Amino acid sequence: MPIVKNAILAPIPGSTVSANMQFVESDDGSTLSITGTATGMAPLGVYVSLVYGLQSNADVTPPFTPPGPCVDDQTLGMVMPPGAVTPGSILFDPTFASRMLVGVWQQAPASGGLGGILRRLPIPLGTNRVLSITKPTTAPLGVNLNEVLTVSIRRVAPGLSTFNDFRPQFFPLQCCGQIM
């Protein structure tokens, strides 16, 4: 029998983004399917979702419970020491970053007319988005549902060309929720 959990993501102060997500781990435990709907996104913004380990929290009410909402607890994503990849920088190990990355939010389907044309454009235009991803649960790139506690939506900063550095200045947190 598949394992099913849900998350309601609440906006952090100053954000208008919120979402509902569902997580379904397959009967055999080999895949994790994640679907969601989000509202309040900037029309031209690019947004991603990340999952966090069992020591993370989803407290979006200041003052935040340490270490804060949807902060990497280093159980799924490991920070490499300065100089390990690029001198003077701190980057996430790409393998662990792949475990944390759920996917990119896409334009919500629109019906016919101009909405149907806009839906086919390669850039996001609406404030409502959907997510539908299936990823493996096996190491080194997968993650099991029993390894995660929280999920976030983060906005991708303009000009970012890589998904292996999830520092807040490149991916500011928009909303966070507990997977239950």
C-alpha positions in Angstrom: 0.0 0.0 0.0 1.4 3.4 -0.9 2.3 5.9 1.8 0.5 9.2 1.4 1.3 12.5 3.2 0.2 16.1 2.7 1.7 19.5 3.3 0.1 23.0 3.6 2.7 25.6 3.0 2.2 28.9 4.7 3.9 32.2 3.5 6.7 33.6 5.4 6.3 37.3 6.4 6.5 39.5 3.3 5.5 36.7 0.9 2.2 36.0 -0.8 3.1 32.5 -1.9 1.1 29.6 -0.4 0.6 26.0 -1.5 -0.9 22.6 -0.9 1.2 19.5 -1.8 0.7 15.7 -1.7 3.5 13.1 -1.4 2.9 9.5 -2.5 5.6 6.9 -2.0 4.9 3.8 -4.3 3.9 0.4 -2.9 7.4 -1.0 -3.5 9.1 2.2 -2.1 11.0 2.9 -5.4 9.4 6.2 -6.4 8.1 9.3 -4.7 5.4 11.3 -6.6 4.8 14.9 -5.6 1.9 17.1 -6.8 0.9 20.5 -5.7 -0.9 23.8 -6.4 0.4 27.2 -5.4 -0.9 30.7 -5.5 0.6 34.2 -5.1 3.7 33.8 -7.3 5.2 36.7 -9.3 4.0 36.4 -12.9 7.5 36.1 -14.3 9.1 34.5 -11.3 10.7 31.0 -11.3 10.0 28.9 -8.2 11.4 25.6 -7.0 10.5 23.3 -4.1 12.9 21.6 -1.7 12.5 19.0 1.0 14.3 19.0 4.3 15.3 16.3 6.8 13.7 15.2 10.1 15.4 18.0 12.2 13.9 20.8 10.1 10.8 22.8 11.2 8.0 24.7 9.5 7.5 27.6 11.9 6.8 30.7 9.8 5.8 32.9 12.7 8.5 35.3 14.0 10.5 35.0 16.1 11.2 31.7 14.2 12.0 28.5 16.1 15.7 27.9 15.6 17.2 27.3 13.1 14.2 28.8 11.2 11.6 27.6 8.7 12.7 25.1 6.1 16.4 25.4 6.9 18.7 22.6 5.7 19.4 20.3 8.7 22.4 18.7 6.9 20.7 15.2 6.7 19.8 15.5 3.0 22.0 18.3 1.8 25.6 18.7 3.0 27.5 21.9 2.7 31.0 21.5 1.3 33.8 23.5 3.0 35.0 26.7 1.5 37.3 26.1 -1.5 36.1 22.5 -2.0 34.5 23.4 -5.4 35.1 27.0 -6.1 37.7 29.0 -4.0 36.1 31.1 -1.4 32.6 29.8 -1.9 30.3 27.4 0.0 28.4 25.1 -2.3 26.0 22.2 -1.7 27.3 18.8 -2.8 25.3 18.2 -6.1 24.3 14.7 -5.0 22.7 15.9 -1.8 21.2 19.0 -3.6 19.5 16.5 -6.0 18.0 14.7 -3.0 16.5 18.0 -1.7 15.3 19.4 -5.0 11.7 18.4 -5.7 11.2 20.4 -8.9 10.2 23.6 -10.7 6.7 25.0 -10.4 5.0 25.3 -13.8 2.2 27.5 -15.2 -1.2 26.3 -14.1 -3.3 24.9 -17.0 -5.6 27.4 -18.6 -8.6 26.7 -20.8 -8.8 27.7 -24.5 -8.4 31.2 -26.0 -5.5 33.4 -25.0 -5.0 31.2 -21.8 -4.3 28.2 -24.0 -1.8 30.1 -26.1 0.0 31.5 -23.0 0.1 28.0 -21.4 2.4 26.8 -24.2 4.9 29.6 -23.8 8.2 28.5 -22.2 8.2 31.2 -19.5 5.8 31.3 -16.5 3.2 34.0 -16.7 0.6 33.4 -14.1 0.5 33.7 -10.3 -0.9 30.2 -9.9 1.3 27.3 -10.5 1.3 23.5 -10.4 3.9 20.9 -9.6 3.9 17.2 -10.7 7.1 15.3 -10.2 8.1 11.6 -9.8 11.6 10.9 -8.5 13.4 7.8 -7.4 13.8 7.0 -3.7 17.1 5.2 -4.0 20.5 6.6 -3.2 22.4 8.6 -4.2 19.9 11.0 -5.8 16.6 9.8 -4.3 14.8 10.5 -1.0 12.3 8.4 1.0 9.2 10.0 2.5 10.4 8.8 5.9 13.5 11.0 5.6 11.8 14.3 5.2 9.7 16.5 7.5 9.3 19.9 5.7 9.0 21.3 2.2 9.5 24.8 0.9 8.9 27.0 -2.1 11.8 29.2 -3.0 12.1 31.9 -5.7 15.0 31.6 -8.0 17.1 34.8 -8.2 17.5 36.3 -11.7 20.6 35.2 -13.5 21.1 32.0 -11.6 22.5 29.3 -13.9 22.9 26.3 -11.5 20.8 24.4 -9.1 23.7 23.2 -6.9 23.9 26.2 -4.6 20.7 26.7 -2.6 21.9 29.6 -0.4 19.1 32.0 0.6 20.5 34.9 -1.4 20.0 32.8 -4.6 16.8 31.0 -3.5 14.9 33.2 -1.1 12.3 31.3 1.0 8.7 32.1 0.1 6.7 29.5 2.1 7.2 26.4 4.2 5.1 23.6 5.5 5.3 20.3 7.4 4.8 17.0 5.6 2.2 15.1 7.6 
